[in-house]
Amino acid sequence: MSVLRNALVFALAATPVVSAELPQPVTDDMYAPVTPAMVEVGRLLFWDPVLSGNRNISCATCHHPRFGTSDGVSLSLGEGATGIGPERRPDPENMPEQRIPRNAPALFNLGAKEFTTLFHDGRIQADPAQPNGLRTPLDQEMVQGFSGVLSAQTMFPVLSQDEMAGHYGENEVSKAVRSGRLTGAGGAWDLIAARVRDIPEYQAMFEAALPEVAAGRPVAFTDISNAIAEFITFEWRADDSPFDRHLRGEAPLDSAAQRGMTLFYGEAGCAECHAGPFLTDHGFHAMGVPQFGPGKAERFERHAKDEGRFRVTGHPEDLYAFLTPSLRNVAATAPYGHTGSHRDLAGFVAYHVDPRAGLAEFDRAEPILHTFDGKPIWTTLEDSTEKDRIGAAVATQPRHLADKDIAAIVAFLESLTDQASLDGRLGIPDALPSGLPVER
């Protein structure tokens, strides 16, 4: 029997009938191109705390491969803490002011071209109508030169006093942010770029990667962010899971995952939002995820709410709606939800079956939280009016799935695991040009 004949027999015999179409296999042309020289410098910068105001936090602090490119906790501690993952602890000499309001998202496949909206509320989006091709909260303060949304997203953590910039007055970067100086000489981005320019190894690497830098143009913050974006694109491309091999006709899923796939693309309705090759519609949906922590509020606001996409658009229909995450490697990226409300994947699937009922019965032991005596954490859950508003925004109808059905869906979700992307292609560097420690 020929190879083609084998493939046809496998496709007819092994692929179950589902009500939603299975996606096409992932292909190389779905990803933005990368260059090895930029990937290598981006790798070192991703791990280097030199980009943070106090030189103590790197991108990897909250996006570490040990925790599925997140940090294994519900709400992170940024500036004012030490360590990584669940073992991170507040620094008694420089305490955090508050927890980070939302769960740190995973980085898998963000270099694919279809990812044109980032962050839980979509506050960065590709927009050809803008002079720089991007729509962000900084509006026209955005400088030219970002290669796309993945590059542009790096600007937010370095400007956040709770994430990487440091508290007001602690360093030259945090002072610039406090004064509203972001661009130009003496702006926060230029101060960070100057640090990188002053390290001979980084300067040489950028000269090798970018002809214009070799010709004399100073390394800019956009060069740094573009390099990090190319590294993320290369390092955490996830497209060789059992599900991918099934789509390519190379090997069937096992029986449990097959049954889960049938449910996922059929009566469970998961593919209504988790569609396409990366299992996301890139849309925004109110799914009643429990809200706790400091909420998404400006420093002058006195609430702990997080109204999701509404804070970006102002449209009432966007209240409590959040971006649909990709499900690639989802089994390795707990906890789940924009607040990291559930540590268990089966528990989160069960919650999604009937979010209103789940919200009413939410167990506060589910989140994974650092011990930190900061702002009260359960304020919104104890506000019955706000809790009711979150539940009322849910548009989906309850699904009736047995425990065995949920177990099958989880088996399918586990088939989305690509071990090579979890391990990382280049891995953790042994040392950094800045001489600062590598977080392992």
Secondary structure by P-SEA (a helix, b strand, c coil): ccaaaaaaaaaacccccccbbbbccccccccccccaaaaaaaaaaaacccccccccccccccccccccccccccccccccccccccccccccccccccccccccccccccccccccccccccccccccccccccccccccccccccccccccaaaaaaaccccccccccccaaaaaaaaccccccccaaaaaaaaaaacaaaaaaaaaccccccccccccaaaaaaaaaaaaaccccccccaaaaaaaccccccaaaaaaaaaaacccccccccccccccccccccccccccccccccccccccccccccccccccccccccccccccccccccccccccccccaaaaaaaaacaaaaaaaccccccccccccccccccccccaaaaaaaaaaccccbbbbcaaaaaaaaaaaaaacccccccccccccccccccccccc
